[in-house]
C-alpha cells in the first residue's frame, strides 16, 4: 500500500482507535480533497494528508529539493509538532483543530524581485476564502497575520510563512485556528474561527475555499508578471489591511525600531511608516506592533 493509499483508507493517518476520538473534529479525507481540487489545467497537482509531522513546510521544502514535488503540491497535516511562524516563533494546536498545510509554487515567469508579494498574496487569498466559506470577517496585520474579532477584541487566528525551496520555488505554509476553544488557545491574544462566530468549522470546505482562492489570486498575479498593481493585489491587500491608518512600532533587525503611522503598502509590498520627524520609512521585514485601535 502506498502512503497515498494509506491516507485515503485512514484519512487522518492515525491509529484506527483514535480517528474519531473527538467527533467535533473529524479527520480530513485526502481522496475527497484530491478529487475536488486536482484537475487538468489547474494549479493543484497533488494533495497529501498526514496524521502528524514536525512541519509541513520543512517536509515540502525537502521534497522539492529532492525533485519529488511539482508545482501545486499541497501537504496537509492533522497535527504539527514543530510548527514555525514568522521570526522562528513556535506554536502548537490540538490535532484536527485547525488547517495546517503548505503549498509549493514555482513562479518562473515572475522576476524574483517580485516574489516578496507571495506571502501578502496568500494572506489576501486566505482571508477571501475564509470569508466565503466560514462567514467570518477577517483582516490582515502586515505582512500576513490573519485577524478575527472575538468579543470586540482583535485576535490572531492564523499566519503565513514563505520559504525558498531552491532557486526556482517557494513553499508557503499556512496555519489557521479553526475550532480551538478558549481554554485551548496558546496565548490570550490568539483566536479561532469558532470563537469569531464562524457559520461552519468543517475543515474540508474551508480548505477547498482557501486553495481555490489562492489558485485564483496566484493566477492573476502570475499572468501580469507579478505586477501587484495590475493584478489588483496591491489595492485589495490595502483594503483589507488592519495595520494601515494605525500608529505602529516596527521592531527591526539590529535592535532598531521605528514608530509612526502606517500610511501605505508600496509597490514592493513594504509597509510605509510616517514618523513624527516627517520621514516616510518603508519597512520590508520586522515585527509590527499595533499601538492603538483603529
C-alpha positions as CSV (number, residue, x, y, z in Angstrom):
1,X,0.0,0.0,0.0
2,X,1.4,3.4,-0.9
3,X,1.4,6.3,1.5
4,X,-1.3,8.0,-0.6
5,X,-3.5,4.9,-0.4
6,X,-3.0,4.7,3.3
7,X,-4.0,8.3,3.7
8,X,-7.2,7.6,1.8
9,X,-8.0,4.5,3.9
10,X,-7.2,6.3,7.1
11,X,-7.7,10.0,6.3
12,X,-6.0,11.3,9.4
13,X,-3.3,8.7,9.1
14,X,-3.8,7.9,12.8
15,X,-4.3,4.7,14.8
16,X,-7.8,3.5,14.0
17,X,-8.9,3.5,17.6
18,X,-8.3,7.3,17.8
19,X,-9.6,8.6,14.5
20,X,-12.9,9.6,16.0
21,X,-11.8,10.4,19.5
22,X,-13.2,14.0,19.0
23,X,-16.3,13.8,17.0
24,X,-16.4,17.6,16.6
25,X,-13.1,17.3,14.8
26,X,-13.3,14.6,12.1
27,X,-10.2,13.8,10.0
28,X,-9.8,15.1,6.6
29,X,-10.2,12.8,3.6
30,X,-7.3,13.0,1.2
31,X,-9.1,11.2,-1.6
32,X,-12.1,13.5,-1.5
33,X,-9.9,16.6,-1.4
34,X,-7.8,15.4,-4.3
35,X,-10.9,14.7,-6.4
36,X,-12.2,18.2,-5.6
37,X,-9.0,20.1,-6.2
38,X,-6.8,18.3,-8.7
39,X,-7.9,18.9,-12.3
40,X,-6.4,19.2,-15.7
41,X,-5.1,22.7,-16.3
42,X,-5.4,23.7,-12.7
43,X,-2.7,24.7,-10.2
44,X,-3.0,21.9,-7.7
45,X,-1.1,18.8,-8.8
46,X,-1.3,16.6,-5.7
47,X,-2.9,16.8,-2.2
48,X,-1.5,14.6,0.6
49,X,-2.7,14.4,4.2
50,X,-0.6,13.1,7.0
51,X,-1.6,12.5,10.6
52,X,1.3,14.2,12.3
53,X,4.6,15.8,11.3
54,X,7.0,18.3,12.6
55,X,6.4,20.9,10.0
56,X,4.7,20.7,6.6
57,X,7.0,23.5,5.3
58,X,10.1,21.5,6.3
59,X,8.7,18.4,4.7
60,X,7.7,20.1,1.4
61,X,11.0,22.0,1.1
62,X,12.8,18.7,1.4
63,X,10.5,17.1,-1.2
64,X,11.1,20.0,-3.6
65,X,14.9,19.8,-3.1
66,X,14.8,16.1,-3.8
67,X,12.8,16.6,-7.0
68,X,9.8,14.8,-5.6
69,X,7.3,17.6,-5.7
70,X,5.9,19.5,-8.7
71,X,4.4,23.0,-8.6
72,X,1.0,22.8,-7.0
73,X,1.8,20.1,-4.4
74,X,-0.2,20.5,-1.2
75,X,0.8,18.9,2.0
76,X,-1.7,18.9,4.9
77,X,-1.1,17.7,8.5
78,X,-3.7,17.0,11.0
79,X,-1.2,18.0,13.7
80,X,2.2,19.7,13.6
81,X,4.6,19.1,16.5
82,X,7.3,21.7,15.5
83,X,5.3,24.3,13.6
84,X,7.1,27.6,12.9
85,X,5.8,31.0,12.3
86,X,7.5,34.3,11.3
87,X,10.7,35.2,13.2
88,X,11.0,31.5,14.0
89,X,8.2,31.6,16.6
90,X,6.9,28.2,17.6
91,X,3.2,27.3,18.2
92,X,1.1,24.2,18.8
93,X,-2.6,23.3,18.5
94,X,-4.6,20.1,19.3
95,X,-4.9,17.6,16.5
96,X,-7.5,18.4,13.8
97,X,-8.3,21.7,15.5
98,X,-7.1,23.8,12.5
99,X,-5.8,23.8,9.0
100,X,-2.1,23.3,8.8
101,X,-0.7,23.0,5.3
102,X,1.9,24.0,2.8
103,X,1.9,24.6,-0.9
104,X,4.7,24.6,-3.5
105,X,4.8,27.3,-6.1
106,X,7.2,27.9,-9.0
107,X,6.5,31.3,-10.4
108,X,9.2,31.1,-13.1
109,X,7.7,33.8,-15.3
110,X,7.8,36.3,-12.5
111,X,11.0,38.3,-11.7
112,X,12.4,37.1,-8.3
113,X,12.4,40.7,-7.1
114,X,8.6,40.5,-7.0
115,X,8.3,37.2,-5.1
116,X,8.1,39.2,-1.9
117,X,4.4,39.7,-2.7
118,X,3.7,36.0,-2.4
119,X,3.1,35.9,1.4
120,X,0.8,39.0,1.1
121,X,-1.0,37.4,-1.9
122,X,-1.5,34.3,0.2
123,X,-2.9,36.5,3.0
124,X,-5.5,38.0,0.7
125,X,-6.4,34.6,-0.7
126,X,-6.8,33.1,2.8
127,X,-9.0,36.0,4.0
128,X,-11.1,35.9,0.9
129,X,-11.6,32.1,1.0
130,X,-12.5,32.1,4.7
131,X,-14.9,34.9,4.3
132,X,-16.8,32.9,1.7
133,X,-16.8,29.6,3.5
134,X,-16.8,30.5,7.2
135,X,-18.8,33.8,7.0
136,X,-16.2,35.4,9.3
137,X,-15.0,39.0,8.8
138,X,-11.2,38.9,8.7
139,X,-8.4,41.4,8.4
140,X,-4.7,41.2,7.8
141,X,-2.0,42.6,10.0
142,X,1.0,43.4,7.9
143,X,2.5,41.4,6.4
144,X,0.3,38.3,6.7
145,X,-1.2,37.6,10.1
146,X,-5.0,36.8,9.9
147,X,-7.1,38.7,12.4
148,X,-10.6,38.0,13.6
149,X,-12.8,39.7,16.2
150,X,-13.7,37.9,19.4
151,X,-15.8,39.7,21.9
152,X,-15.0,43.0,20.4
153,X,-11.2,42.3,20.6
154,X,-8.9,41.8,17.7
155,X,-7.1,38.4,17.8
156,X,-4.7,36.5,15.6
157,X,-6.3,33.3,14.1
158,X,-3.7,32.4,11.5
159,X,-0.4,33.1,10.0
160,X,1.7,32.5,6.9
161,X,5.4,31.6,6.4
162,X,7.1,31.6,3.0
163,X,10.4,29.8,2.4
164,X,12.6,29.5,-0.6
165,X,13.0,25.9,-1.9
166,X,16.0,26.2,-4.2
167,X,16.4,28.8,-6.9
168,X,13.1,28.4,-8.6
169,X,10.5,27.6,-6.0
170,X,8.7,28.9,-2.9
171,X,7.0,26.9,-0.2
172,X,4.2,28.7,1.6
173,X,3.0,27.4,4.9
174,X,-0.4,28.4,6.3
175,X,-1.8,27.8,9.7
176,X,-5.4,28.6,10.7
177,X,-7.1,28.1,14.1
178,X,-10.5,26.7,13.2
179,X,-12.2,25.1,16.2
180,X,-9.9,26.0,19.1
181,X,-11.8,26.7,22.3
182,X,-10.9,29.5,24.7
183,X,-9.1,27.1,27.1
184,X,-7.1,25.6,24.2
185,X,-5.6,28.9,22.9
186,X,-1.8,29.0,23.1
187,X,-1.8,32.7,24.3
188,X,-4.6,35.1,25.3
189,X,-4.2,37.1,22.1
190,X,-5.0,34.2,19.9
191,X,-8.3,33.5,18.4
192,X,-10.1,31.0,16.2
193,X,-12.8,30.9,13.6
194,X,-15.2,29.2,16.0
195,X,-14.7,31.9,18.7
196,X,-15.3,34.5,16.0
197,X,-18.7,33.1,15.2
198,X,-18.0,31.0,12.1
199,X,-21.1,29.6,10.4
200,X,-19.1,26.4,9.8
201,X,-15.9,24.8,11.2
202,X,-16.0,21.9,8.8
203,X,-12.3,21.9,7.6
204,X,-13.0,20.3,4.3
205,X,-14.9,23.1,2.6
206,X,-12.7,25.7,4.4
207,X,-9.6,24.2,2.9
208,X,-11.1,23.9,-0.5
209,X,-12.3,27.5,-0.5
210,X,-8.8,28.8,0.6
211,X,-7.0,26.7,-2.0
212,X,-9.4,27.8,-4.8
213,X,-8.9,31.4,-3.7
214,X,-5.2,31.0,-3.7
215,X,-5.2,29.5,-7.2
216,X,-7.3,32.4,-8.4
217,X,-5.0,35.2,-7.0
218,X,-1.8,33.4,-7.9
219,X,-3.1,33.0,-11.5
220,X,-4.0,36.8,-11.7
221,X,-0.6,37.8,-10.3
222,X,1.4,35.5,-12.5
223,X,-0.5,36.5,-15.6
224,X,0.8,40.1,-15.3
225,X,4.4,39.1,-14.5
226,X,3.9,39.6,-10.7
227,X,2.7,43.2,-11.0
228,X,0.8,43.8,-7.8
229,X,-0.9,46.9,-9.0
230,X,-2.0,45.5,-12.4
231,X,-3.3,42.3,-10.8
232,X,-5.4,44.2,-8.3
233,X,-3.4,42.6,-5.5
234,X,-1.9,45.8,-4.0
235,X,-5.3,47.6,-3.8
236,X,-7.1,44.6,-2.4
237,X,-4.4,44.0,0.2
238,X,-4.5,47.6,1.3
239,X,-8.3,47.5,1.6
240,X,-8.2,44.5,4.0
241,X,-5.1,45.5,6.0
242,X,-5.9,46.4,9.6
243,X,-2.4,47.9,10.0
244,X,-3.0,50.9,7.7
245,X,-4.1,54.1,9.4
246,X,-2.8,52.9,12.8
247,X,0.1,54.0,15.0
248,X,2.6,51.2,15.0
249,X,6.0,50.2,16.2
250,X,8.2,48.3,13.8
251,X,10.8,46.2,15.6
252,X,13.5,45.8,13.0
253,X,16.7,43.7,12.8
254,X,19.6,45.0,14.7
255,X,17.5,46.1,17.7
256,X,16.2,49.1,15.9
257,X,12.6,50.3,16.0
258,X,10.5,52.8,14.1
259,X,7.3,54.4,15.5
260,X,4.8,56.2,13.4
261,X,1.6,55.9,11.4
262,X,1.3,53.1,8.9
263,X,0.2,55.0,5.8
264,X,0.7,52.7,2.8
265,X,1.9,49.4,1.3
266,X,4.2,50.3,-1.5
267,X,4.8,48.5,-4.9
268,X,7.3,46.1,-3.3
269,X,4.9,45.1,-0.5
270,X,6.7,47.1,2.1
271,X,4.9,48.9,4.9
272,X,5.4,52.6,4.7
273,X,5.6,54.3,8.2
274,X,5.3,58.1,8.6
275,X,7.4,59.1,11.6
276,X,6.9,62.1,13.8
277,X,10.1,63.5,12.2
278,X,8.3,63.7,8.9
279,X,10.1,60.8,7.3
280,X,8.3,58.1,5.4
281,X,10.2,54.9,6.0
282,X,9.5,51.7,4.1
283,X,9.8,48.5,6.2
284,X,10.3,45.2,4.4
285,X,11.0,42.9,7.3
286,X,10.3,43.1,11.0
287,X,7.7,42.7,13.7
288,X,4.8,45.2,13.7
289,X,3.0,46.1,17.0
290,X,-0.3,47.9,16.8
291,X,-0.1,50.7,19.3
292,X,-3.8,51.8,19.4
293,X,-7.1,50.7,18.0
294,X,-8.1,51.8,14.5
